[in-house]
């Protein structure tokens, strides 16, 4: 079903982690990517984050090599999608774009910080993060590093971030998840119980505090961490997602932590973030134990109109599915879901929730890669013996899944980390970008061939500067505003008593990546389809789509007020 076509599509990227044999903790954790339409031409472009040598000068180098950037140094890369020319292909435009990011990349987040209609890029580093404003014009890619003036530089090891409108003021704020206190200068050797040198675990280091940055406008942010009451939230964060989880019209945040209880930060009117995870049953697993949470997604996995949580974990813990019970409580449904036993021997990082086979039911893909050496690979002389195969779980409905085998080509084992989901060729089925630590990036193209009657795609926008009173546009201004991250899109199915299939509109989640925010639905039979949008502030609108086999841009205020959405809708 999935075929790696990175080389033939022009993406010649190999991740380099700077390993020297000293087993520096950070080196086996990276693998950043982002899928985003930087030039608003309707197709997804690709950012890939790079590492570099971690060792002090004079230490031995890695036995692996990696191709430097255009200027002969290790740097992040930006590839433009040339799909509008008639054929899918990517061109490296890093030099032309001005995106000269040379930090040790650990992740990426995408959001429109200035409401000008194009996505900006926040790069998470081992060290100071970077905020790159998208100043591109038609045919002219241009990114500007505004980190210093924005006050968005966090000097710690940041691993995850979510853009969200925390206070409903119309500007995207930023939640930054920080991991642990690691620097090469404070490196410590760790060993297994058998005395074998291994990568350390997170408990060998102090955790770092997370951070909330409020958008002040004009490209500036203010640190609201103390003001919101979460300055003491120090737990080793690796994953974050932001959406309204309790239906009160305010965007909440779920935080996935490594070997510490997870956090459910409910938004109290933009004035405080209150952790209700323990009381809600979403902090630890069914056995009462915290797990090594890494990748995370939020979707409605059992089609009951409620937002559920899925996250990946280290081997011998299993991945975990929390189902939303609808009364502020969550239940660990991993055992009944069929997701537990197949994941027991694997360490999952990136994860994508998608309907890969267009049967109307969400599926799950996980990128796997060990964090302690695999003995068989070590004895065979592999200098990076952490390779595991990835997994695909087909949704059967009702929150149940079954593992699919032989689903990708070439199907080789790598050290999988970041997974970004998006429709690279706009053909209506989801594709994947998988970043392998110390290995080549994969562009996994979904080889399904849906007919024009089988799908609809949804992009969401807020009104832009160019909207006038009669619904037309002033071409001299921005025709569309920013994308309302954290919204939910529902497809009505059936007649008068229609049920609604919900999907989250987001760029965050997974591990270390920014995702395609657009939503895909499989459709069958009807000539037109009703769609409900639940905007992040809780208001809802209905739209009627009279064409299938294409993407539709739905703008807030252009639909009809929706009063007949099930009360259990997100």
N, C-alpha and C positions, 0 to 999 in steps of 0.2 A: 504493500500500500504506500509506503514512504520510501523514496529513492533520493539518495544524496547527490545533488547536482551542483555543489558549490564550485567545483573547478570549471565546468563547462559554462557556468553562468557568470564567471569573472571574479569570484570571491576567493582570492588566494591568500587566506589568512591562517596563520598557525599561532596558537597561543603559546606564550613563553612565560614560565613562572620564575626564572632566575635560580633554579635549584643548583646547589653546589655539593650536595651530599651531607650538609649539616642538618638537614631536616628542620629548617625554619618553619614555624607553625603556619605562617600566612601563605606560604608558597603553594600549598595544595588546595586552597580554598577559592581561588579566583576563577573567573569565566564570565565576563560581562557582555551584554548585548542590548540593543534597543531597535525595535521596528517602529518607524514613525515617518509620516509623510512630510518631510521638512519643507518641500516646495509646493505643497498643495496642488499637485498635478493628478491626484487620485490613485497613486500607487505607493507602496511602502518602500522607503529607503532603509539603509542598514548601518547602524553604528556598532563597532566592535571594540571592546576595551582590551588593552595590552598590559602585560607585566613588564618587569625588567630585572636585571641582576640585583639580588638582595644583599649579597655578601659584601663585607667591607673590601675596599681595594686591596688586591694582593691575594685574596682567597682564590681557590681553584674554581674554574668555570664549569658550567654544566656540560655533560656529554651530548646534549641536544643543542641544535642551533635554531635560530628564528630569523626570518627575513626582516631587516630594518625597514623603517618607513622611507618616504621620499627624500628625506634629508639625511639618511644614513643613520638614524637613531630609532630606538624603539619608541613607538607612539601609537595612540589609538587611531582607528581608521574609520572613515566615512565613505560609504558606497551609495551612489545614486542609482535608483531603479529606472531603467530606460524602457519600461513597458509601453509607454505611449508611442514609441517608434514602431510598435507592432510585434515585438518579440521580447520576451523576458531576458534581461541581461543587466549586470551591475557594473558600474564604472567607479573606480577609486577617485574620489574628488577631494581627498583629505587636504592636499596642498592648496587647491583652489578655494576651499571653504574657509580657510583660516583656523580650522579646528586643530590647533597644535596642543593636544592634551598629552602630557608625558608623565603623569603620575602613575602609580601602581594601581591600575583599575580593579575595583572589586565589585562594582555594580553600576546600574544606571536607572534613572527615573525620568519620565517625560511628562511635561505639562506646560501649558501656555501661561506664563507668569504675568504677561502684560496685556492680555486680552486683545492681541492684534490678529488673532486667527491662525497663527502658525505655532507649532510646538517648539518649546525650548528644552534644553538638555541639562540635567544635573548628574554629574559624574561622581560616583562614590569611590573613594581611594583609600589605600593604606597610607594615611597621611591626609593633608588638606584636600577637601572636596572642591569641585569646580562647578560653577554655574555658567553655562554658555547660552547667551541670548541669540535667538534665531533672527538675523537681520537680512535674510535672503530676499532677493527681488527676482522677478521672472527671468530665468536663465542665468542668474548670478547667485551662486551659493555663498553665504557669508554668515559665519558665527563669530560672536564677540565674547571674549572672556570678561564677565562683569563681576567675578567672584569678590574681588577686594571691595568694591563699592557697595555690593549688595549685602554684606555682612552674613553671607551664607557659607563661608568657609568653615568647615568643622575639621580640626586637625587630627581627629581620632580615626580609628579603623571603622569606617562606616560600611555596612553590609546591605542595607535595605532602606528604601524611602518610598513615601506615598505623597503625591500631590492631592490636596483636598481643600474645599472651602470650609474651613473650620467654623467660622463665625457668620456664614451666610452674607458676607458683604460684597460678593461678586468677584473676589480675587482669590486665586489659588494659593493656599498656604502649604507648608511642607513639614511632614513628620519624618525625622531622620532616625533610623535604627542603628545604633552603634554596637559593636561586638565586644572585644576584649582589649586589654592593654598589652599590645605586643609591639616591640621594636627589636630590630636585629641586635642592638646593643644590650638588650636585656634577655636575649635568647637563653633558654635553659634546656639541657638535654633531658629527654624522657625515655623510659624503657617500659617494655611489657612486663607482666609478672614473671616471664621466663628470662628476663634480663636482656631481651633483644631491643636495640635502639629503635624507637618509633617516633612518629609525630606525636606531640603532646595533645592532650584534650583540652577543652575550654576551661576546665576547673583548675588547670595549672596557672591560669592568669586571672587577674582581677577583671571584672566586667566593667564596661563603660556605660555611662548614662546616656539615655536617648535625649533627643532634642526636638522642640517644636519651634518652627520659624513662621511668624505671622507676616504675610505680605502687606507691606505698607504702601504699595504703589510706587511707581517710578523706578522699579528695579531694586528696591530696598526691602530688607526683611528685619524683623525685630525678634529677639529670642524671648519666647513666651513660656519656656519650660517651667520656670518657677511659678509664674502667674497661674498656670493651669494645674499646678499641683502634682506634677510627675517628675520632679527633679531627682527623686530617690528611686526612680524606676531603673535599676541597674541589674540586668539579667542576661546579657549576652545575646542580643537580638540578631537574627538572620533573615527574618521575613516580616513584611507588613502588608496589610490590606486596609483600605478605607472605604466605607459605605455606611448607610444608615441601617444598623442591625436591630434596632428596636422600634422602628416606625414612628419616631417622633419628629421627623423632619430635620434632624441634625446628624451630620456625618460622624460616625464612630470609627474606631481604629482597633483592629485585632493585631496583636504582636506575637510572633512566633519566636521563642527563645530556645537556646541550646542548653539542654539538660537543666533548665529552670522552668518553673511554672509559666505558662503563657499568660498574656494579659488581654482582657477585653475592656478597652478604654471607652466607656460610654460618654458621649458629649453632652454636658449639662449646659445647653443654651449658649455654647461658645465661651463660657466663663470658666469651665473646669473640665478635666478628663478624669473620670472615676473608674477605677479598675473593679469590675464586677465578675471577673472570670471565675474565681473560686466559688462564689455563691451561685453562679449560673451553670456550673458544671463544665466549663470550657478551659480550665487551667491545666488539668492533668488527665491522664487516661482513666479507663474504667477501673483499673487497679489502684488508682490513687497515686500514680507515679508520674513525675515530670519526664518528658522525653526530649530527645535531641532534635527539636523542630528546626527545619531548614526551609524548604520550599512550601508555599501555601497558596491556595486559591479559595475564593468564595463564589459559590454558585448555588442554584437550587437543584440539588442532585436527585431529589425524589419527587419533583413536580408537585409540591404541595403549596407553592407560593411563598415559601420561606427560604431565607439565605442560610445555606449550610457551609461547613468548613472542611477542607481536606488539607492535610499537610504531610510532608515526607519526613522520615526519620532515619537514624542510623541502623545498621544491621542488628538483628536480634531484638528489635523493638517493634517492628512493623510500622507501616504508614497508618494514619489515623483519619477516620471520617467522623465528624461531629454533626449530627442532625439537629436542626432547630425545632424545638417542640412547640414554639409559638407562644409561650407564656413567660418568656425571658429566660428559659432554661434550655440547655443543650444536652444531648446524649451521645456518648461514645458508641457508635453503631458499627465499629470496625469489624467485629466478629460476624455479624449478620450480613455485612456488605459483600463479603468475599474478597476484600482487599488485604486482609491480614496475612494469612499464610504465604501467599506468593511473594510478599515483600520482606519476609522475615530475614532472609539471607543477604539482602541488598541494602546499600546505603543510598537513599534518594536525596537528590538536591532539587534541581529545577523540575517544575511540573506544569502541565498544560491541561486545562479542561476544555474540551471541544467535542463537537459531533463530527468525528472524522469520516464516518460512513453515511452521513445524512439520513439517519433513520429516525431523527427527532429526539434522540436520547443522548445525553452528555457522556463522553468517554474521558479517560484519563491517560496521559503519557507521562512517564517519569524518567529523568536522566539519572543514572546511577554511577557511583564511583566511590570506592572505599576510602577510608581515612586512616586505616592501619594496613600494613602490608599483607598481601595475599601470598601465602607461603609458596604455592606452586609457581607463581609468576617470578617470585624472588629467586627461587632455585634455578629457574630457566634463564636467569641473567637479565631480567627486565629491570632497568634502572629506576623505573617508576611503577612498582608493582601494585597498583591500585585499580586496575581496569575491571569494569563490570559491564554486562550488557544492560541496555535500557529495557523498559517494560511498557506495554500498552494494555490497558484494561477497557474492555468494551462494556458500555452501560447496557444493562438489561431492563432498566426501569425500576422505579420504587426504591432507588438507592442501592441497587445490587449490581455487581460487576463480575466479569469473568476475564481471565488473562488470555490475551491473544499471542500466539507464537508466530515466528517468521513474518514479521510485519514490516521490516525495513531492510534496505539494501545499501551498503554491503553487510550490515548487521554485525560489524566487528565491535569488540569491547574497547571502550576508551574510559577516561576518567571524566565522566559527564558532570557538568556543573550547571551553567545557565541554560534555560529553555525559554525562548520567546515564541509566542504563537501569533500567526497572522496569515492572511491570504495574499501571498506574494504575487500571484499571477491573476488575481481578481476573477477566478473562475468559479467561486462559490464554495470551495472546500478549503479547510484550514491546512496551512503548511507550518513547518516548524524550523526554527534556527536553534541548533544545539552547539554550545560552546564547550569544547573539551579542554580541560586543563592540560597544558603541555602537549596539545595535539591540534589537529585541523578542525576548523569550524565545519559543521554540517548544515547544508541547506536541504532539509528533507521535504521534497515536493510530494504532495498528496496526488497520487496517480489516478484517483477516482475521476470520472468524467460526468459530472452532473449535467442533465439537459436543462434548457432554459426554464423548464416548468417546475424544477425541483427545489429552488432556493430563492430567498431574498436576503439582501444585506442591508444593515442599518448603520448609518453614521449620524451622530447627534451634534447639534450646534446651538449655541445661544445666539440671539440677534447680534449682528455686528454693526460697525459704524456706518456701513453703507446702506442699511435698511431704511427705506423711507415709508411714508404713511400708506402708500398703495401697494406695498409688498415688493416694489421694485428695488433695484440696486443702483447706487452711484459707483461707477467703475473706478473712480478716483479714490474711493475709500474701501475699507475692508468689507466684503460682502457678508462674511460670517464672523461671529465671535468665536470664543474658545469652546472647546469640547467640555461638556458638563460631566467630568469624571465622577464616578460613584452613582450615576443614574442607573435605572433598571429599564429594560425594554421587554415588553410582553407581546407575544403573538397570540391572538384569540383563535381558538380552534372550536369548531362545532357551530351549532345554531344559536337559538335564543339563550340557552343556558350554557354559553360557551365557557370553557376553561381556558386559562391563560398560561402559556409556557413562558417563563421568565429567564432572561439572561442579563448578567451584569455588564455595564459599559465601563471599561477600566483600562488603564495602562499598567497598573501595579500588580504585585503578586508574583508567583513563581519564585525564582531565586536569581538575584543579581541582574534582572533584565527589565526592559520596558516593552510592553506588548501592544499589538494592534488593538485599538479600543473598539473597533467595529464589531457588530454582532451579526452572526449568521443564523438563519433558520431554514430548516428543511420544510418545504411546503408541497402539498399534493392536491390536485383536483380543482380547487376553487379558482375563479378568474380574478378575484380581488381578495385582499387580506387586510384585516383590521389589526392595527398595532397600537398598543398602549405604552406610553412613556411615563414612568414615575421619576420625575426630576429629583435631584438631590435634596431639595427642601421639602419634599413630600407632595407637591402639587402634581396632578396627572393630566395628560392630554391623550386624545385618541386621533389616529391618523388612518386613512384608508389608502392602501397601496393597490394600484390597478395594473402594475407591471411586475413580472417576476424575472428571475435570471439576471438581476442587476442590483447595484447598490443604490439606496435612497438616502438623501440627506434630509433629516427632519429637524426643523428649526423651531425652537420654543416660541409659542404664540401663534404658530401657523395651523395648529390642530384644533380640535374641539374639546371643551372640558369633558373629562371622563368621570361619570358618576356611577358607573356600573361595574367597576373593577372589584373583584373579590376582596373582602376585608383582610384576607391573609396575604395580600400582595406586599412585596418588600416596600 
